[in-house]
């Protein structure tokens, strides 16, 4: 038979007060934990900064990209400079970029003066990347399905810049050219398509 063990300093009044004490301690503990969590979240929010690179101690330095060299290579290869014809003609241009050169130039003329595409001057007075470099980098992603950082060695642009350029190019194609070209063909256009395909030996296509 178990016997009750008397605890020194424990009586009925203490037992009645114990629930109140426990509730008070738990409430204080919960309040302390919640306060600590709020301060931790606030500290984390204050510490998080944009991922700038180069001028922050401990971060990797910016690559010294030669924007002028990237622009020179693009113009020499596909457009010609100093009166010389381009290295790659119209057929190779269309094969590489999946669009005719005339359409590429039209898109370039539409985009070159928009805020993201416009060539800027940095704090040291040096010109930054040319609009055609951003456009070529974006077209390479869409035409080849390559990673945005793969064109860095040719167009001399960072992965982040090429990613933004690709997104803005797609937005332009959908928002500006979509209403004009992404529509059902008219009866006249269908007739022209049927006529051309019939001349190719595919009547009714």
Buried (B, 14 or more C-beta within 10 A) or exposed (E): EEEEEEEEEEEEEEEEEEEEEEEEEEEEEEEEEEEEEEEEEEEEEEEEEEEEEEEEEEEEEEEEBEBEEBBBBBBBBBBEEEEEEBEBEEEBBBEBBEBEBEEBEEBBEEBBEEEEBEBEEEEEEEEBBBBBBBBBBBBBBBBEEEEBBBBBEBBBBBBEBBBBBBEBBEEBBEEEBEEEEEEEEEEEEEEEEBEEEEEEEEEEE
